[in-house]
Amino acid sequence: LTMLKGTISSNTADLGAGVAALSGTAIFGETPPDCAAGGVCLTISSNTASGVLGRGGAIALSGPNAHVEVRRARIVGNRANQGGATWMDRTDHTLYLHNSAILDNHGNNGVVSAIAVQAGTLAMIDDTVAFNDIGITLAPPTAASMYESLVIQNVIDIAGLNLGASMTGDCNGVQFAATQAAIAGADNVATTPATASVNAATGQPINTGDIVNRCLNGLLLFDLRGTARPLGNR
């Protein structure tokens, strides 16, 4: 499945209310020129996973060798019993989140993680994870990577890094010093809304100065909309 533009909204299922990736490859959103700069390519919103499993409000990877790529998308306002935004639980699962915003995803009854990884490969670049109960949960011995991303303004930013899971990456902004210390990489910072905050509705950065100043030669040259970020004195 390839879906470059559009909306997946207001669906209900037990597993993967927006998208259930049972096998194969699913690609959502794209980079210019396939999806023109200036806006979000794809939105997955207001889906609810409830029932016996209730996993993956927006996307659930389930079944052998499921591979999902999400680019320039907004995953917002989804709910589930587990994995308010995404759920994956096999070692052969792969989820790529690139230049996307994961916002305001919650549990049906209580606190859940927006991005829930029980097993598999999670790779994130230039993403914003904000205003969820828990931003990301990594179960041991999961290994994840994250670059030039913000995981802020959640109740808990990243859970599981002190329980055997690991994350590598550079130039990320997270909420807590313990999270920053647990990410193996350079120029990761523990930040606050005063130095890094995002719009609750769009995920677009309001102030990322502390992150941008450390990573001018990284992938922060373009924002969620595909347009150039201001640098230096501009």
QUIDA-V249644 format. One record per backbone hydrogen bond with DSSP energy under -1.0 kcal/mol. NH is the residue of the N-H (numbers start at 1). CO is the residue of the C=O. Records with the same first field share a line. If there is no record, write none. Layout:
BEGIN
NH=CO  CO
END
This chain:
BEGIN
3=27
6=41
8=43
10=45
13=48
16=55
17=56
19=58
21=60
22=20
26=67
27=1
28=69
29=3
34=31
38=225
41=72
42=72
43=6
44=74
45=8
46=76
48=11
49=79
50=13
55=14
56=82
57=83
58=85
59=85
60=19
61=87
62=21
67=24
68=94
69=26
70=96
71=28
72=98
74=42
75=101
76=44
77=103
79=47
80=106
81=54
82=54
84=113
85=114
86=114
87=59
88=116
93=90
94=66
95=121
96=68
97=123
98=70
99=125
101=73
102=128
103=75
104=130
106=78
108=80
114=134
115=135
116=86
117=137
118=88
121=93
123=95
124=145
125=97
126=147
128=100
129=150
130=102
133=105
134=112
135=156
136=157
137=115
138=159
139=117
142=139
144=166
145=122
146=168
147=124
148=170
150=127
151=173
152=129
155=132  133
156=133
159=136
163=160
165=160
166=142
168=144
169=184
171=186
173=149
174=189
180=176
181=177
182=178
184=167
185=183
189=172
191=174
195=192
196=192
197=207
199=204
203=199
206=197
207=197
212=208
213=209
218=215
223=227
226=223
229=221
234=231
END
